[in-house]
């Protein structure tokens, strides 16, 4: 898998939900000792596939990202544990494409 430099969190408006996911992702990356990865957030409409290495989205917007190569779908936006576990899985992938969605 290519080196991961950027994770982008997206929600419908690019405000609260994506910011919560960004803050949880940053906290998870610290716990995973990955301070080399930047996390950003915005509205889903403004995202391009080449804009990040991994995209984190809520279940309600997952359909918009079906064609993206590396996606993590979050079921419970407020859950640090869910984003931590899914990022841990994503960062251990050896493939250049993955879709991580199931509840853990």
MISEPA-671943 format. One record per atom (N, C-alpha, C): residue in one letter; x, y, z. Coordinates in steps of 0.2 Angstrom, whole numbers, padded with zeros to 4 digits, always signed. Each point is the difference from the previous one (the first is absolute). Layout:
! MISEPA-671943
aXYZ
...
//
This chain:
! MISEPA-671943
x+0004-0006+0000
x-0004+0006+0000
x+0004+0006+0000
x-0002+0005-0003
x+0004+0007+0000
x+0000+0003+0007
x+0005+0004+0001
x+0000+0003+0006
x-0006+0005+0001
x-0003+0000+0006
x-0005+0004+0002
x+0002+0006+0003
x-0002+0006-0003
x+0002+0006+0002
x-0006+0004+0002
x-0006-0001-0003
x-0006+0004+0002
x-0006-0004+0000
x-0004+0001+0005
x-0006-0003+0001
x-0005+0006+0000
x-0006-0001-0003
x-0005+0005-0001
x-0007-0002+0003
x-0003+0003+0004
x-0006-0002+0003
x-0006+0005-0003
x-0005-0003-0002
x-0005+0003-0004
x-0007-0001+0003
x-0004+0005+0000
x-0007+0000+0002
x-0004+0004-0005
x-0007+0001+0001
x-0004+0003-0005
x+0002+0008+0000
x+0000+0003+0005
x+0001+0007+0000
x+0008+0002+0001
x+0004-0004+0003
x+0007+0001+0001
x+0001+0004+0006
x-0005-0001+0005
x+0001+0004+0006
x+0001-0005+0006
x-0005-0001+0004
x+0000-0004+0006
x+0002-0007+0000
x-0003-0004-0004
x+0001-0007-0001
x+0007-0002-0002
x+0002+0004-0006
x+0007-0001-0002
x+0005+0002+0005
x-0001+0005+0003
x+0005+0003+0005
x+0000-0005+0006
x-0005-0003+0002
x+0000-0005+0005
x+0004-0006-0002
x-0001-0002-0006
x+0004-0006-0003
x+0008+0002+0000
x+0001+0006-0002
x+0007+0002-0001
x+0003+0000+0007
x-0003+0003+0005
x+0003+0000+0007
x+0001-0007+0002
x-0005-0004-0001
x+0001-0007+0002
x+0006-0004-0004
x+0000+0002-0006
x+0006-0003-0004
x+0006+0002+0002
x+0001+0006+0002
x+0006+0003+0002
x+0002-0003+0007
x-0005-0001+0004
x+0002-0003+0007
x+0002-0007-0001
x-0004-0004-0005
x+0002-0007-0002
x+0007+0000-0002
x+0002+0004-0005
x+0007+0000-0003
x+0005+0001+0005
x-0001+0004+0005
x+0004+0001+0006
x+0001-0006+0004
x-0005-0004+0001
x+0000-0006+0004
x+0004-0005-0004
x-0001+0000-0007
x+0004-0004-0004
x+0007+0002-0002
x+0002+0005+0003
x+0007+0003-0001
x+0001+0002-0007
x-0005+0003-0004
x+0000+0002-0007
x-0001+0007+0000
x+0005+0004+0003
x+0000+0007-0001
x+0002+0003-0007
x+0001-0004-0004
x+0003+0002-0007
x-0006+0000-0005
x-0006-0001+0003
x-0006+0000-0005
x-0005+0006+0002
x-0001+0004-0005
x-0005+0006+0001
x-0007-0002-0001
x-0004+0003+0004
x-0008-0001-0001
x-0003+0006-0001
x-0005+0000-0005
x-0004+0006-0002
x-0007-0002+0000
x-0004+0005-0001
x-0007-0001+0000
x-0004+0005-0005
x-0005-0002-0003
x-0004+0005-0004
x-0007-0004-0002
x-0004+0004-0004
x-0006-0003-0003
x+0002-0005-0005
x-0004-0005+0000
x+0001-0006-0005
x+0000+0003-0007
x-0004+0005-0002
x-0001+0002-0007
x+0007+0003-0002
x+0004+0003+0004
x+0006+0003-0002
x+0006-0005-0001
x-0001-0006+0001
x+0006-0005+0000
x+0001-0003-0007
x+0007-0001-0001
x+0002-0003-0006
x+0004-0006+0002
x+0000-0005-0004
x+0003-0006+0002
x+0008+0001+0001
x+0003+0004-0003
x+0007+0001+0001
x+0002+0005+0006
x-0006+0002+0003
x+0001+0005+0006
x+0003-0003+0006
x+0000-0007+0001
x+0003-0003+0006
x+0001-0007-0001
x+0004-0003+0004
x+0002-0007+0000
x-0006-0005+0002
x-0003+0002+0006
x-0006-0003+0003
x-0006+0005+0001
x-0006-0003-0001
x-0006+0004+0001
x-0004-0003+0005
x-0002+0004+0005
x-0004-0002+0006
x-0007+0003-0001
x-0005-0004+0000
x-0007+0003-0001
x-0005-0004+0004
x-0005+0004+0001
x-0006-0004+0004
x-0004-0004-0005
x-0003-0005+0003
x-0004-0005-0004
x-0005+0004-0005
x-0003+0005+0002
x-0005+0004-0004
x+0003+0002-0006
x+0007+0001-0001
x+0003+0003-0006
x+0004-0005-0003
x+0001-0006+0002
x+0004-0006-0003
x-0001-0001-0007
x-0006+0001-0002
x-0002-0002-0008
x+0004+0005-0004
x+0001+0006+0002
x+0004+0005-0004
x+0007-0002-0001
x+0003-0004+0004
x+0007-0002+0000
x+0001-0007-0003
x-0005-0003-0003
x+0001-0007-0002
x+0006-0001-0005
x+0001+0006-0004
x+0006-0001-0005
x+0006+0002+0003
x+0001+0003+0006
x+0006+0002+0003
x+0004-0006+0002
x+0007+0000-0001
x+0004-0006+0002
x+0001-0002+0007
x+0000+0005+0005
x+0001-0002+0007
x-0005+0004+0004
x-0005-0004+0003
x-0006+0003+0004
x-0001-0003+0006
x-0001+0004+0005
x-0002-0003+0007
x-0007+0003+0001
x-0005-0004+0001
x-0007+0002+0002
x-0001-0001+0007
x-0002+0006+0003
x-0001+0000+0007
x-0008-0001+0002
x-0001-0004+0004
x-0007-0001+0002
x-0003+0004+0006
x+0005+0001+0004
x-0002+0004+0006
x+0005+0006+0000
x-0002+0006-0002
x+0005+0006-0001
x+0003+0002+0006
x-0003-0001+0006
x+0003+0002+0006
x+0005-0005+0003
x+0000-0006-0003
x+0004-0005+0003
x+0007+0000-0001
x+0004+0002+0004
x+0008+0000+0000
x+0002-0007-0002
x-0003-0005+0004
x+0003-0007-0001
x-0001-0002-0007
x-0006+0001-0003
x-0001-0002-0007
x+0005+0003-0004
x+0001+0006+0000
x+0005+0003-0005
x+0007-0002+0001
x+0001-0001+0007
x+0007-0003+0002
x+0001-0007-0003
x-0005-0004+0001
x+0001-0007-0003
x+0000+0000-0007
x-0004+0004-0004
x+0000+0000-0007
x+0006+0003-0003
x+0003+0005+0003
x+0006+0003-0002
x+0006-0005+0001
x+0000-0004+0005
x+0005-0005+0002
x+0000-0005-0006
x-0006-0002-0002
x-0001-0005-0005
x+0003+0003-0007
x-0003+0006-0001
x+0002+0003-0007
x+0008+0001+0000
x+0003+0002+0005
x+0007+0002+0000
x+0004-0007-0001
x-0003-0005+0002
x+0004-0007-0001
x-0001-0003-0007
x-0004+0003-0004
x-0002-0003-0007
x+0006+0000-0004
x+0001-0005-0004
x+0005+0000-0005
x-0002+0001-0007
x-0007+0000-0001
x-0003+0002-0006
x-0001+0007-0001
x+0000+0002-0006
x-0001+0007-0002
x-0007+0002+0000
x-0005-0005+0001
x-0007+0001+0000
x-0003-0003+0006
x-0004+0003+0004
x-0004-0003+0005
x-0006+0003+0001
x-0005-0003+0003
x-0007+0003+0002
x-0001-0003+0007
x+0001+0004+0006
x-0001-0003+0006
x-0007+0003+0003
x-0005-0004+0001
x-0007+0002+0002
x-0003-0004+0006
x+0001-0006+0000
x-0003-0004+0005
x+0001+0003+0007
x-0005-0002+0005
x+0001+0002+0007
x+0005-0005+0003
x+0004+0003+0004
x+0005-0004+0003
x-0002-0003+0007
//
